[in-house]
Amino acid sequence: MEEKKEIALKNIPTRASEQYRNFPMVPRVVYGKGSFDQLGDILMPKRRHSEAPMIFLVDDVFENKPLLERIPTIFCDQIILISSNEEPKTEQVDALVKKILADFGDLPSGIIGIGGGTLLDLAKAVALMLTNKGSASDYQGWDLVNTPAVYHVGVPTISGTGAEVSRTTVLLGPDKKLGINSDYTTFDQVVLDPDLTEGVPKDQWFYTGMDCFIHCIESLNGTFLNAFSKSYGEKSLDLCKEVFLGTNSATDSREKLMMASWHGGMSIAYSQVGVAHAMSYGLGYVLGVKHGIGNCLVFQYLEEFYPEGVSIFKKMLHKHAIELPAGICANLSDAEMNTMITVAMGMAPLWENALGENWKTIVTPKKLASIYKKI
């Protein structure tokens, strides 16, 4: 009897052998203007006891702003203000985890990220690392996390990254820029309140919105494309065109871009991004270029791969009078250029989605160097 049981267990498919990936989705989401004020009621049932706090990781742009007063803190809850001027780092995640465990000696009831992609990714990573041993850098890659995260909530205050819905948290590590891609990364709850995105500076609004637009172009033109990804990608692309090429009221634009970000993030659940994202990871790792503007800097030179998408992108640049910085890579040393290329070429799933299984015959260090030198 025992022998039969052992044989049966051996025949259970592992995640690596699954023909169809069983991806997670955000199980709960609340949408609507003013919905942020429901956050206290949402969190209450998730509180384990008065000594297990909710930890709010909040973009420090909201310091001394009314939003801080609206955060529903009780008992020993803690608000930690964090700058989003730099990309999130694995060492930053490790430091936050160490601080939280030292301050409370027990796992918190939950982690709530309030901000843009940087804060949302930090919240996801901290929630994961509170229950998994080692450094966040140990888990950069695909499906390396074995233990579920603590309860975690995402509240985006800028739209475009798709971080609120994705199963990854992209981090700068000691030797690479790469996400912790896992089934446990996805938020347990998201609050989508378009009012929170009011007042975002124009350049930042554009660059982050273009992250969403480029998600769509790369997903819809990728070799991994299927009806699931296509349905989300097409809707997101339509919304991006309405926002950046149409005539909308400010309120309509905020609402449409928030939903474009959601759909754009969903479009890569069963697909992947592509050339621009792979190359922007190199820019981010070596030069600290933020993700949204990094995508834009690369994408403008990708007519060979995405001719129609680049044409639309340039119309959007013109309509909103956005001038991309130039000469970013002008003074790179050979070592820096080589590192940038190595980081970019390390994103194998992105290249395979963009160009197919034989992508290495198309993408060479020399080719990537020629594109980087234009930036």
N, C-alpha and C positions, 0 to 999 in steps of 0.2 A: 504493500500500500504506500509506504513512504517513498519507494523507488518511483512509483507512478506519479506521485505528487511532484517529485524533483524534476522528472522529465517534462511534465506539464509546464512548470515554471520556466524551464529553459526555452520553451516555444513562445513565450510571451514576447512580442516585439519590443525592442528598446526604442528610445526616441530617435536614435541615429538610423534605425532600420525602417522607420515609418515611411510609407510611400507618400502620405499626405500629412503635412504638419498640422498639429492641433493647437493653433495659436490662441492665446488669451486675448480678451477684449476688456476694456474698462467696464466693470459690472454695474456701476451706478454713476449717473451723470445728471446734474441739474443745470438747466439752461434758463436764462432770462435776465433782463435788466433788473438790478437790485437783488439778484438771487444770492449774492455774497452774504446777505444778512441772515440767510438760513443756515450758515455754517455751524453756528453753535448748536442748533437742534440736531444737525447731521452728526456732529461729533459726540454728543452726549451718550448715546448707547454704546459707543466704542471705548468709553473710559473704563479701565479695569478697576481702579480705585483711586483715591485722592492723592496717593503718593506716586502714581504712575502718570506723569504729565503728558500733555500734548506739546510737542515742540514745533514752533512756527519758524521756518527759515524764510526770511523776508528780504526782498531787494532793498538795499539801504537808500534807494531813491525815494522811498516812502518815509524816511526819517522825518519826524516833526510834521507829517502830513496827516490829514483826517483818517486815512485808511487804517493807520495803526490803532486808532481809538476804536475802530469797528471790529478788530480781531477779538473773538470771543474767548478770552483767557479767564480761567478760574483755577482755584487751588494753587498748585505749584507750576502751572504752565509757564513756558519760557518762550520769549521772542528773541531770535538771534538775527540781527541785521547783517547782511552779507553784500559786499560789492559785486556787481555783475560786470565790472569793467574788464575782467579777465575771464577766460574760459575756465570752467570747473576742472580741478586737478584731483588726482587720486590722493595726494598727500593732504589736500584740504578736506577730503572726505574722511580720511583716517583721523585727522585732528578733531573734526566735529564728533565723530563716533567716540573717541577717547574722552572728550569733554563731557558729552552727555552721560556716558556710563560713570564717569568720576563724580559728576554733580549729583546723580540720583541713585547710583548703586543698583539700579534695576532697569529693565527695559521700559521705555516710555510707552504710553498707550498708542501714540501715533506720531507721524512726522507729516507736517503740512508745508508744502512749498508754495510761496506766493511771489510771483514774478514772471520773468520770461524764461526762455529755454535754459539758461544757466541755473536759475533757482529750482526749476522743475527737475532738471537732471541731478542736481545736488540732493534734492529731497529723495528722489528714487534711490540714489546710490547710498545715502546714509541709512535709509530704511533697510536696504539689503545688508549692509555691512554690520548693522547692529546684531544680526542673527547669523552671520557667517564669519568664520575665523580668518585671520590674516589681513593683508592689505587689499584695498580696492584694486590695485594693479594686478593682483593675482587672478582677478575675474574678468579682465578685459578680453573679450572674445565672444564666442558663441556657445551658449548653453553650458557654462561652467559653474553656475550657481545651483546648489543642491538644497538649500534650506529657504523656505518662504520668508519674505521680508516682514517687518512689523507693518501694521496698518499705515497706509500712506495716501495722502490727498494732494491733488494738484489744482492750483488756482491761477490760471494764466492771466497776466496783466498786459500782455502784448501777444499779437497773433501771428502765426506763420511757421513756427518751428515744428509743430506736430508733436512736441515733447509730451503734451498732455495726454496723448493717446498711444504713443509708441511703446514697444517692449525693449527699448534700449535707453541707456544713460551714457552719453558720450563724454569721456574724460581724457584730459591730458595726463599721461602716465610718465614714468621715468624714461621710457624708451619708445613710446608710441602714443598717438592719439587714436583711441578706439573705444567703442561702447561696451558696456556690460549688457550684452544681449541675452535676455533670459525670459522664461515664462513668469518669473517672479518679479520682474522689473515694473510691469504695468501698474499704474495707479489703481487703488481700490475704489476711489471716488474722485470725480472731477467736478469742479464748480465753474461753469461757463457764464460769466457775467460781462456782457459787452461794455457796460459802463466803466469797468476797471481799466479798459484800454484807452480811455479818453486822455488826451494830453500827451501821448507818446510823441517825441520829437520826429520831425518829418523824415530825416535820413534813416533813423532807426526803424521807423514804420515801414519804409520802402525796403530796406535790406532784409528785414525779417519776413516781410511779405513775399519777397523774391525767393527766400528759402522754400516757401510753400510752392510757389510757381515752378521752381526748378525740381522739387520733389515730383511734381506732376509730369513734367516733360521727361524726366529720367525714367519714371515708372512706366509711362505710356509708350515709351520707345524702347523698352528693355526686352531682353529675350525671356525674362521670367513672367512676362505679362499673361494674365488670365482674366476671365470675366469678372472675378471678385475684385481684383485690383483695378481693372479698367473702369468699373462702375464708379468707384470712389474717385479715381484719378480724373475722370472726365468731368464729374460734377465739381471737383475742386478747381480744375482748370477754368471752367466756365465762370465760377465765382471770382477767380483771380482776374480774369479779363474784365468782368463787370466793375470790379473795384479799381483796377489800375488803368483801364482804358475807357470806362464808361463815365456817366455823370450821375453821381449818387450823393445823397445828403451825407453828412458826417456820421449820423446815426446808422444809416443803411450800410455804409462802408464798414463800420466797426462790426456790425452783426454779420455781414457777408464774409468778411475776412476771418472772423472767428470760426465760422463754419467751414470755410475753405481750408483753414489750418487743420481742423478735425478730419475732414475728408482726405486731405493730403497725407496726413499721418497714417490714416487707415489704408491708403492706396499702396503703401509699401509693406503692409503686414504680410501679404502673400507674394510680395515682389521685392524690389530693392531699389536703391538710388543708383547713381552711375558716375560718370566721368567727373563732373563738377565737384561732387561731394568727396570723391576719392582724392582729388587734387587739392581741395580746400583743407583737407585734414593735414596735408603736408605744410601748407601755409600756416595753419594754426599751430602745429607742433614746433616749427622752427622760428617763426616770426611772431607768434601770439596773435595773429590776425583772427578777429572774431568770425564765427561761423557764417553769419548772414552775408556780411560784406565779402568774406573769402569766396563764397559761392559765386557772388556777382563778378568779382575780379577774374575768376577763372572762366565763367560761363560766356563772357563776352567774346572769347577767343575759340569757342567750340563749334563753329559753323560746320566743320567737317563731320561732327557727330550728331548735332541737333540743329540743322539749318533753319527749320521753321521756328523752333523755339527761340533761337538767338535773334531772329528777325523781330519777333513779338517783343522780346526782352528789350531790344534797342528802342522800339517805339515807346515802351513804358518809361525807359530812362529819359527820353526826349520830352514826353508829356509832363513829367514831374520835375523836369530841369535838374536831374541828378547827375552830378559829375563824379565819376569814380576816380579815386586817387591813382596816380601813375608813379612808376619808378619804385614800386614796393620791393621788387627783386633785383634792383639795379646793382646793388653793392654786395651781393651774396658771395661768400667765399666758395671755393670748390667743395669744401667739406659740408657747408650748409646746404648747398644745392644737392649734393649726393644724399644727405639725410632727408631732405624734403622729398626727393624721388623715391627713396626707400620706404618712407612712411606711406606715400601715395600708392606705390605698387603693392604694399602689404595688404591692401583692401581688396583681396581676391573676389569675394562675392559681388562687390560693386562692379568690378571690371567684367566679371562673367555675365552679369545682368546686362551691362551696356553693350558688350561685344561678342558674347558667346564663349564657349569652352576654349577656343583657341586665341583668346585675347592677348596672350603673350607674343603672338606673332605680329600683332598690330601695335601694341603699346611697348615701346622700348624706352630705356633711360634717356636716350638722345631725343626722342619725340617729346617726352615730358619736359625735358630741359628747354626745348625750343618754345614751348608754351609758357613755362614759368618766366622765361627771359623777356616775354612781352609784357608781363604784368608790372 
